[in-house]
Amino acid sequence: MSNITFSAADLHKVIELAKKAGDAIMQVYAQSDLGVEVKQDDSPVTAADIASHNVIVAGLKRHFAAIAVMSEEAADISWTERQTWQTYWLIDPLDGTKEFIKRNGEFTVNIALIHQGKAVAGVVYAPVLKKCYSGILGQGAWLEQGGTVTSLDISERQIQTPPIVVGSRSHVSPDVAQYLEQVGEHNMLSVGSSLKFCMVAEGQADVYPRLGLTSEWDTAAAQAVLESAGGVVLAYPAMTPLEYNQKENILNPYFIAASPAWFAKS
């Protein structure tokens, strides 16, 4: 992580922000009217998305005033401006809005620090599950649940037999089915939001193939967690690192997120 210092104390501030945003989301979640509207791209947005966004942006500006912020709910930032950014916050205030609307609990708050195209630190908080994942590249990754903090390290984890593949609950891609044919025998788990990355980071799944569209804010925080835990995220089929803010378009290429053992075998 050249030319940037991000400490455990800094991470703690972001974790607390994610939890406050989660509290704001849960206040809306408890109401009968979720305030659902449809954005120009036909994706849903709720009162909880906006409430979480406001909490996170205010907190980041308070604690890290010098660092730019880009959020899914305030993404109208020109490429002319963005391409000058060396370091910035990339946030998805409520990842898994469809899961939120379905009230299945599989949604997350995502806050990532991007530096020179890499997701170098991230926090993923699932307010219903009360699970908080965090990581700093080169320093480690952690899961906080029920007052207990556990270190996450899959750098030497072996692939399960048969392998466990995690996929999207709301987005099914024909290309994934083709990829799974190559995998052969496997067990499939369907989960919403960025929790799929986190299941790989926890060792609950071996691979997450995302052969469908995502935006950069959908993946950054969870990629930071997974890679801090020793995992790997590669664009597919190029098999190059998944990077951020390298082009005007904020859509990600297809990618595969997995343990190192997965890529070693393929």
Rosetta blueprint (number, residue, H / E / L):
1 M L
2 S L
3 N L
4 I L
5 T L
6 F L
7 S L
8 A H
9 A H
10 D H
11 L H
12 H H
13 K H
14 V H
15 I H
16 E H
17 L H
18 A H
19 K H
20 K H
21 A H
22 G H
23 D H
24 A H
25 I H
26 M H
27 Q H
28 V H
29 Y H
30 A L
31 Q L
32 S L
33 D L
34 L L
35 G L
36 V L
37 E E
38 V E
39 K L
40 Q L
41 D L
42 D L
43 S L
44 P E
45 V E
46 T L
47 A H
48 A H
49 D H
50 I H
51 A H
52 S H
53 H H
54 N H
55 V H
56 I H
57 V H
58 A H
59 G H
60 L H
61 K H
62 R H
63 H H
64 F L
65 A L
66 A L
67 I L
68 A E
69 V E
70 M E
71 S E
72 E L
73 E L
74 A E
75 A L
76 D L
77 I L
78 S L
79 W H
80 T H
81 E H
82 R H
83 Q L
84 T L
85 W L
86 Q L
87 T E
88 Y E
89 W E
90 L E
91 I E
92 D E
93 P E
94 L E
95 D E
96 G L
97 T H
98 K H
99 E H
100 F H
101 I H
102 K H
103 R L
104 N L
105 G L
106 E L
107 F L
108 T E
109 V E
110 N E
111 I E
112 A E
113 L E
114 I E
115 H E
116 Q L
117 G L
118 K E
119 A E
120 V E
121 A E
122 G E
123 V E
124 V E
125 Y E
126 A E
127 P L
128 V L
129 L L
130 K L
131 K E
132 C E
133 Y E
134 S E
135 G E
136 I E
137 L L
138 G L
139 Q L
140 G E
141 A E
142 W E
143 L E
144 E E
145 Q E
146 G L
147 G L
148 T E
149 V E
150 T E
151 S E
152 L E
153 D L
154 I L
155 S L
156 E L
157 R L
158 Q L
159 I L
160 Q L
161 T L
162 P L
163 P L
164 I E
165 V E
166 V E
167 G E
168 S E
169 R L
170 S L
171 H L
172 V L
173 S L
174 P H
175 D H
176 V H
177 A H
178 Q H
179 Y H
180 L H
181 E H
182 Q H
183 V H
184 G L
185 E L
186 H L
187 N E
188 M E
189 L E
190 S E
191 V E
192 G L
193 S L
194 S L
195 L H
196 K H
197 F H
198 C H
199 M H
200 V H
201 A H
202 E H
203 G L
204 Q L
205 A L
206 D L
207 V E
208 Y E
209 P E
210 R E
211 L L
212 G L
213 L L
214 T L
215 S E
216 E H
217 W H
218 D H
219 T H
220 A H
221 A H
222 A H
223 Q H
224 A H
225 V H
226 L H
227 E H
228 S H
229 A L
230 G L
231 G L
232 V E
233 V E
234 L E
235 A E
236 Y L
237 P L
238 A L
239 M L
240 T L
241 P E
242 L L
243 E L
244 Y L
245 N L
246 Q L
247 K L
248 E L
249 N L
250 I L
251 L E
252 N L
253 P L
254 Y L
255 F E
256 I E
257 A E
258 A E
259 S L
260 P H
261 A H
262 W H
263 F H
264 A H
265 K H
266 S L
